[in-house]
Amino acid sequence: MSSNADKIDMSIEILTASLSELTPFEENPYKVRMDSSMDELVESISVYGVLSPIIARPHKDGGYEIISGHRRAKACELAGIENVSIILKDLDDDSAIILLVDSNIHRENVLPSEKAYAYQMKLEAMKRKAGRPNKNYSQIGNNFNEKTSSQQFAKEVGESKNQIFRYIRLTNLIDPILDMVDNKQIAMNAAVEISYLGSKEQTDVLKAIEAEETAPSIEQAKKLRRFSADGRLNDDVVLSIMQEQKPEKIKVVFKEDKLRKYFPKNFTQKQMEETMEKLLANWARKRNEPER
C-alpha cells in the first residue's frame, strides 16, 4: 500500500492515487454527462481542488475501482489534474453496489433510466445480503409478512414501494424507448405499460411512434398491453392503435413582449402567471353570475 496512506481502520484508508489507476464501477447506472453542471464542477475543482475524496475499492486487476466520484474523476481529467485523494474501502460486491446507489440517488437531475437500474441493483443487493430469494417484480409490488428489503428501501429513498417497482419495470424497455422516457418524450405511466411488451412488440411501437410522430397516451399504452397479453399484437395492430385520435389539447401561447406591457417591469414570470390566473378566475365568476 502507498506510503502516504493514512490508516483509519482495518477496512478504510485515505491515499493519493493517479487517475490512470482508477477504473469506473463496472455496472454504474449513473451517466457522466458533459453538460453545464460538469462545466461548473470542472471550474470549481480547478480553483479549489477536490473537496470530497473519491471513494474506491481495490480492483481485481490492480488499481482501484470507483464506487462514488465518477463525475469528480472526469472533472479532474478535464481540469488537467493527475492525482486525487481517495478513500479506499474493502467492500464486497453487494456492499459496493449499495454505497454506489446511496451516494448518487438523492442528487439533482437523476434520469428515469438511472433510477430504474440503480433501484434494481440496490434492491437485489439488499435481498442477497438479507439472505432472501429473488422475487419477480410486479408493478404493484410484492407482499411479505415481515419487513422486506423493498419496504426498507422505500423508506430510505422517500418513494412508495409501488413507485420503486414501477421504476424497475423500465429496465424491461428497449434502449430507444428508454431514451425517450429520459428525454420526456414518453410519459412514465405509458412507459411502464409498454415495458410489459416483448422486444419485438416494442420495436413495432417504436416504428409507429416515428411514423406517426407522436408518443402513445396512457390509454393507448394500456390497450397495447391488453392486445399483447391476448397474443393479438402485431405491427398492423400497433399502428392502428397509435393512429387513434387523442383528445385535443388546448394550447395558448402569448409572446413575452406583448404580455410585458401590461405588467410592472419587475414582475417575474411566476407573478405574471399568478396574476393572469386570478384575472381569468374573476372573469369566469362574473360571467357565471345571474343577470339582475
C-alpha positions as CSV (number, residue, x, y, z in Angstrom):
1,M,0.0,0.0,0.0
2,S,1.2,3.6,-0.7
3,S,3.5,5.1,1.9
4,N,1.3,8.2,2.1
5,A,-1.7,6.2,3.3
6,D,-3.4,7.4,6.5
7,K,-4.9,4.4,8.1
8,I,-8.3,4.9,9.7
9,D,-9.3,1.3,10.4
10,M,-8.8,-2.2,9.1
11,S,-11.1,-1.6,6.1
12,I,-10.7,2.1,5.2
13,E,-7.7,4.1,4.1
14,I,-7.1,7.5,2.6
15,L,-4.4,7.8,0.0
16,T,-3.3,9.6,-3.1
17,A,-3.9,7.9,-6.5
18,S,-3.3,8.7,-10.1
19,L,-6.3,9.0,-12.3
20,S,-4.8,6.3,-14.5
21,E,-5.1,3.9,-11.6
22,L,-8.9,4.5,-11.3
23,T,-11.5,2.3,-13.1
24,P,-15.2,3.2,-13.3
25,F,-17.5,0.8,-11.5
26,E,-18.4,-1.9,-14.0
27,E,-22.2,-1.7,-13.6
28,N,-22.5,2.0,-12.7
29,P,-26.1,3.0,-13.6
30,Y,-25.4,6.8,-13.5
31,K,-24.2,8.5,-16.6
32,V,-21.3,11.0,-16.6
33,R,-22.8,13.8,-18.7
34,M,-20.9,16.6,-20.4
35,D,-23.3,19.4,-19.5
36,S,-23.3,22.8,-17.8
37,S,-23.2,21.1,-14.4
38,M,-19.9,19.3,-15.4
39,D,-18.5,22.7,-16.6
40,E,-19.3,24.1,-13.2
41,L,-17.6,21.2,-11.4
42,V,-14.5,21.5,-13.6
43,E,-14.2,25.2,-12.8
44,S,-14.7,24.5,-9.1
45,I,-12.1,21.8,-9.0
46,S,-9.7,23.9,-11.0
47,V,-10.0,26.7,-8.3
48,Y,-10.5,24.8,-5.1
49,G,-9.4,21.2,-5.8
50,V,-11.4,18.1,-5.0
51,L,-13.1,18.9,-1.7
52,S,-14.5,15.4,-1.2
53,P,-12.2,12.4,-1.8
54,I,-13.3,9.8,-4.3
55,I,-14.5,6.5,-2.7
56,A,-13.0,3.4,-4.2
57,R,-12.1,-0.2,-3.5
58,P,-9.2,-2.4,-4.7
59,H,-9.8,-3.6,-8.3
60,K,-9.3,-7.3,-9.0
61,D,-6.9,-6.5,-11.9
62,G,-4.9,-3.9,-10.0
63,G,-5.5,-0.2,-9.3
64,Y,-8.8,0.9,-7.8
65,E,-12.5,0.7,-8.8
66,I,-14.5,3.9,-8.3
67,I,-17.6,3.5,-6.1
68,S,-18.5,7.2,-5.6
69,G,-17.0,10.0,-7.5
70,H,-17.2,9.2,-11.2
71,R,-18.1,12.8,-12.1
72,R,-15.3,14.2,-9.9
73,A,-12.8,11.9,-11.6
74,K,-13.9,13.0,-15.0
75,A,-13.8,16.7,-13.9
76,C,-10.3,16.2,-12.7
77,E,-9.3,14.8,-16.0
78,L,-10.9,17.7,-17.8
79,A,-9.1,20.1,-15.4
80,G,-5.8,18.5,-16.1
81,I,-5.4,17.2,-12.5
82,E,-3.5,13.9,-12.5
83,N,-3.6,12.8,-8.8
84,V,-6.6,12.7,-6.4
85,S,-7.3,11.7,-2.9
86,I,-9.3,8.6,-2.5
87,I,-10.9,6.8,0.4
88,L,-10.1,3.1,-0.1
89,K,-12.6,0.6,1.3
90,D,-12.5,-3.1,1.2
91,L,-16.1,-3.9,0.1
92,D,-17.8,-6.9,-1.3
93,D,-19.9,-6.5,-4.5
94,D,-23.2,-6.0,-2.8
95,S,-21.9,-3.5,-0.2
96,A,-20.2,-1.6,-3.1
97,I,-23.5,-1.5,-5.1
98,I,-25.4,-0.2,-2.1
99,L,-22.9,2.5,-1.4
100,L,-22.7,3.5,-5.1
101,V,-26.5,3.9,-5.3
102,D,-26.8,5.7,-1.9
103,S,-24.1,8.1,-2.9
104,N,-26.0,9.3,-6.0
105,I,-29.7,8.6,-5.6
106,H,-30.6,12.0,-4.0
107,R,-28.6,14.2,-6.4
108,E,-30.5,16.5,-8.7
109,N,-31.5,15.6,-12.3
110,V,-31.3,11.8,-11.9
111,L,-32.7,10.4,-15.1
112,P,-35.6,7.8,-15.0
113,S,-33.3,5.2,-16.6
114,E,-30.6,5.8,-13.9
115,K,-33.2,5.4,-11.2
116,A,-34.5,2.3,-12.8
117,Y,-31.2,0.4,-12.9
118,A,-30.0,1.9,-9.6
119,Y,-33.2,0.8,-7.8
120,Q,-32.9,-2.7,-9.4
121,M,-29.3,-3.1,-8.5
122,K,-29.6,-1.9,-4.9
123,L,-32.8,-3.9,-4.2
124,E,-31.2,-7.1,-5.5
125,A,-28.1,-6.4,-3.4
126,M,-30.2,-5.8,-0.3
127,K,-32.1,-9.1,-0.8
128,R,-28.9,-11.0,-1.3
129,K,-27.4,-9.5,1.9
130,A,-30.6,-10.3,3.8
131,G,-30.5,-13.9,2.6
132,R,-33.9,-13.7,0.8
133,P,-34.5,-15.4,-2.5
134,N,-35.1,-13.0,-5.5
135,K,-38.7,-12.4,-6.4
136,N,-40.2,-11.5,-9.8
137,Y,-41.0,-7.7,-9.8
138,S,-44.6,-6.6,-10.3
139,Q,-45.8,-3.1,-10.8
140,I,-48.0,-3.3,-7.7
141,G,-45.1,-4.6,-5.5
142,N,-44.8,-7.8,-3.5
143,N,-46.4,-8.8,-0.2
144,F,-44.4,-10.2,2.7
145,N,-45.5,-10.6,6.3
146,E,-42.1,-9.4,7.6
147,K,-40.4,-6.1,6.9
148,T,-39.0,-6.6,3.5
149,S,-35.9,-5.1,1.7
150,S,-38.3,-3.2,-0.6
151,Q,-40.1,-1.6,2.3
152,Q,-36.8,-0.6,3.9
153,F,-35.5,0.7,0.5
154,A,-38.7,2.7,0.0
155,K,-38.2,4.4,3.4
156,E,-34.6,5.2,2.5
157,V,-35.3,6.9,-0.8
158,G,-38.6,8.5,0.2
159,E,-40.7,6.8,-2.5
160,S,-43.5,4.3,-2.2
161,K,-42.7,0.6,-2.7
162,N,-45.0,0.6,-5.7
163,Q,-43.2,3.5,-7.3
164,I,-39.9,1.7,-6.9
165,F,-41.2,-1.3,-8.7
166,R,-42.6,0.9,-11.4
167,Y,-39.1,2.4,-12.0
168,I,-37.7,-1.1,-12.1
169,R,-40.2,-2.0,-14.8
170,L,-38.4,0.5,-17.1
171,T,-35.4,-1.8,-17.2
172,N,-37.5,-4.0,-19.5
173,L,-37.7,-1.3,-22.2
174,I,-35.6,-1.4,-25.3
175,D,-32.9,1.3,-25.3
176,P,-34.5,3.7,-27.8
177,I,-37.8,3.8,-25.9
178,L,-36.0,4.2,-22.6
179,D,-34.1,7.1,-24.1
180,M,-37.5,8.7,-25.0
181,V,-38.5,8.4,-21.3
182,D,-35.3,10.1,-20.3
183,N,-36.0,12.9,-22.8
184,K,-39.6,13.3,-21.6
185,Q,-41.0,12.2,-25.0
186,I,-42.9,9.3,-23.4
187,A,-44.7,9.7,-20.0
188,M,-43.7,7.4,-17.1
189,N,-47.2,5.8,-16.8
190,A,-47.3,4.9,-20.5
191,A,-43.7,3.6,-20.5
192,V,-44.5,1.2,-17.6
193,E,-47.4,-0.3,-19.6
194,I,-45.1,-0.6,-22.7
195,S,-42.5,-2.4,-20.6
196,Y,-44.7,-5.5,-20.4
197,L,-44.5,-5.9,-24.2
198,G,-41.8,-8.1,-25.8
199,S,-38.8,-6.6,-27.5
200,K,-40.3,-7.3,-31.0
201,E,-43.5,-5.7,-30.0
202,Q,-41.7,-2.7,-28.5
203,T,-39.8,-2.3,-31.8
204,D,-43.1,-2.2,-33.6
205,V,-44.2,0.5,-31.2
206,L,-41.1,2.5,-31.8
207,K,-41.6,2.3,-35.6
208,A,-45.2,3.5,-35.1
209,I,-44.0,6.4,-32.8
210,E,-41.6,7.5,-35.5
211,A,-44.2,7.1,-38.3
212,E,-46.9,9.0,-36.5
213,E,-44.5,11.5,-34.8
214,T,-46.4,11.1,-31.6
215,A,-46.0,9.2,-28.3
216,P,-48.6,6.8,-27.0
217,S,-51.0,8.1,-24.4
218,I,-51.6,6.1,-21.2
219,E,-54.9,4.8,-22.7
220,Q,-53.1,3.7,-25.9
221,A,-50.3,2.1,-23.9
222,K,-52.8,0.1,-21.8
223,K,-54.5,-1.1,-25.0
224,L,-51.2,-2.2,-26.5
225,R,-50.6,-4.2,-23.3
226,R,-54.0,-5.8,-23.4
227,F,-53.6,-6.9,-27.0
228,S,-50.1,-8.2,-26.2
229,A,-51.4,-10.3,-23.3
230,D,-54.1,-11.8,-25.6
231,G,-51.4,-12.6,-28.2
232,R,-53.1,-10.4,-30.8
233,L,-50.5,-7.6,-31.0
234,N,-48.7,-7.2,-34.4
235,D,-47.3,-4.3,-36.3
236,D,-50.6,-3.6,-38.0
237,V,-52.5,-3.5,-34.7
238,V,-49.8,-1.3,-33.1
239,L,-50.1,1.2,-36.0
240,S,-53.9,1.1,-35.8
241,I,-53.8,1.9,-32.1
242,M,-51.2,4.6,-32.5
243,Q,-53.4,6.2,-35.2
244,E,-56.4,6.5,-32.9
245,Q,-57.2,10.2,-32.3
246,K,-56.2,11.6,-28.9
247,P,-58.3,14.1,-27.1
248,E,-57.4,17.6,-28.4
249,K,-55.3,19.6,-26.1
250,I,-55.7,23.4,-26.0
251,K,-52.5,25.3,-26.0
252,V,-52.5,29.1,-25.9
253,V,-49.2,30.9,-26.4
254,F,-48.5,34.6,-25.7
255,K,-45.4,36.3,-26.8
256,E,-43.5,37.8,-23.9
257,D,-43.2,41.3,-25.4
258,K,-47.0,41.5,-25.8
259,L,-47.6,40.5,-22.2
260,R,-44.9,42.6,-20.6
261,K,-46.6,45.9,-21.5
262,Y,-49.4,45.0,-19.1
263,F,-47.3,44.2,-16.1
264,P,-44.8,46.1,-13.9
265,K,-41.2,45.8,-15.2
266,N,-40.0,44.0,-12.1
267,F,-42.7,41.2,-12.3
268,T,-41.3,37.7,-12.6
269,Q,-42.8,35.1,-14.9
270,K,-44.4,33.4,-11.9
271,Q,-46.0,36.7,-10.8
272,M,-47.4,37.3,-14.3
273,E,-48.9,33.8,-14.4
274,E,-50.5,34.1,-11.0
275,T,-52.0,37.5,-11.9
276,M,-53.4,36.2,-15.2
277,E,-54.9,33.2,-13.4
278,K,-56.6,35.5,-10.8
279,L,-58.0,37.7,-13.6
280,L,-59.3,34.7,-15.5
281,A,-60.9,33.3,-12.4
282,N,-62.6,36.6,-11.7
283,W,-63.8,36.9,-15.3
284,A,-65.2,33.4,-15.2
285,R,-67.0,34.1,-11.9
286,K,-68.6,37.3,-13.2
287,R,-69.6,35.5,-16.4
288,N,-71.5,32.9,-14.5
289,E,-73.3,35.3,-12.2
290,P,-77.0,35.5,-12.9
291,E,-78.2,38.7,-14.6
292,R,-80.1,41.2,-12.3
